[in-house]
Amino acid sequence: MPVTIGNARDAVAWYEFLGNMKETTLAYSQVLRGGHPSYCKLKLVFGRVNKSSLSELLLALIEHLHLSDRRDFCVPEFKKEDNPHGMAEESSFATLFPKYREKYLREAWPLVQKALSEYNLKAELDAIEGSMSVRTTRQTWDPYIIVKARDMIKLMARSVPYEQAFKVLQDDFGSDIIKIGSLVRNRDRFVRRRQRIIGPNGATLKAIELLTNCYVLVQGNTVAAVGPYKGLMQVRRVIEDTMKNIHPIYHIKALMIKRELAKDPKLKDENWERFLPKFKSKTLSKRKEPKKKKVKKPYTPFPPPQPESKIDQQLASGEYFLREPERNAKKYQQKREKQAEAAKVREEKRKASFAPPTTTSSAKASAESSKKDTSASTNQNVDVEKLKKKVKNLASKQKRKVS
């Protein structure tokens, strides 16, 4: 049965459990250890073993898992010698592909069969039904390779080329299909945010691929990624945050900073939060407000009063009790009064253009006072005696000229 041992505590628990057993069969064991900065995966396969040999193995595993500071731990390759007896049962997976992928799959299918034949897997392409299938045989020695082969044909159905999809068969490589269609409701907004992942001339997508060591393909409502497990986690976070309106440039900057910090032996084991850029969401544009705002009236449980009908108005004015000729005469009289008032207003407007301009009494008084002031000032400044002498001199000169 498959057993997952993630830390030393789990290994100790298994050791105590096996202490009460005489014999056991461990068909497939997968040990996962998550560390910084790498993510290690170890696969162990045993045949029929007794209690003592398995206990010794688990003791060694406990000692290894306690050494959490070691980062040079490598994943041993799973070989045919580890499981020489093959599989007891056969399993298969199938997936559909679109019509436009049929031509490419026909060309690349011999390469797919050749790659899967190394693991004793069978692959079939059904062009009539539009499906691909993979299945194990009795000679298949890796029990997990069928899941890898399933991921491979899924990627090829989603327009991932064979050269990239083939890498999923490696132990340290995986695949991830991120569904982004349901993250944004508005179609135009979805297209714009999806375009941010690609960037101008594919520059943003290329930067993500270089920093995560993954192959990323954006198509339709999904994003397919192939690469190491740590890189797949980073790609998923970048894609999901981009669809949540966080620009991918922030994640690209953070990944570049982390890559440089990992090279520094002094800062390798420290907290990197102070070096990473912090993103704060800002609401740059406010919602457009209507030109005329409707002011809500205070809530009252009672309905508004019913408007009066014509009959109610006639009853209030007493018009309802008049006869028809009297009622018509009253309406005619009211109409004549309104016409007379309107004619009077029009006549006043016509006469206003012919009326002479009127000066106010204050303006007249100020003009008279200014005249008096000027005459007084002239009387004070003129010398009358000198003026008489000048007149006499002029008269005597004129007489001399005549004589």
Secondary structure, DSSP 4 states (H G I P E B T S, - for coil): -EEEE-SHHHHHHHHHHHTT-SEEE--EEEEEEE-SS-EEEEEE---EEEHHHHHHHHHHHHHHHH-TT-----PPPP-GGG-TT--SS--EEEEE--GGGHHHHHHHHHHHHHHHHTTTEEEEEETTTTEEEEEE-TT---TTHHHHHHHHHHHHHTT--HHHHGGGGSTT-EEEEEE-TTT--SHHHHHHHHHHHH-GGGHHHHHHHHHHT-EEEEETTEEEEEE-HHHHHHHHHHHHHHHTT--HHHHHHHHHHHHHHHH-TTTTTS--TTTS--------SPPPPPSSPPPPPPP-SSPPPPPP-HHHHHHHHTGGGS-HHHHHHHHHHHHHHHHHHHHHHHHHHHHHTTSPPPPPHHHHHHHHHHHHHHHHHHHHH--HHHHHHHHHHHHHHHHHHH-
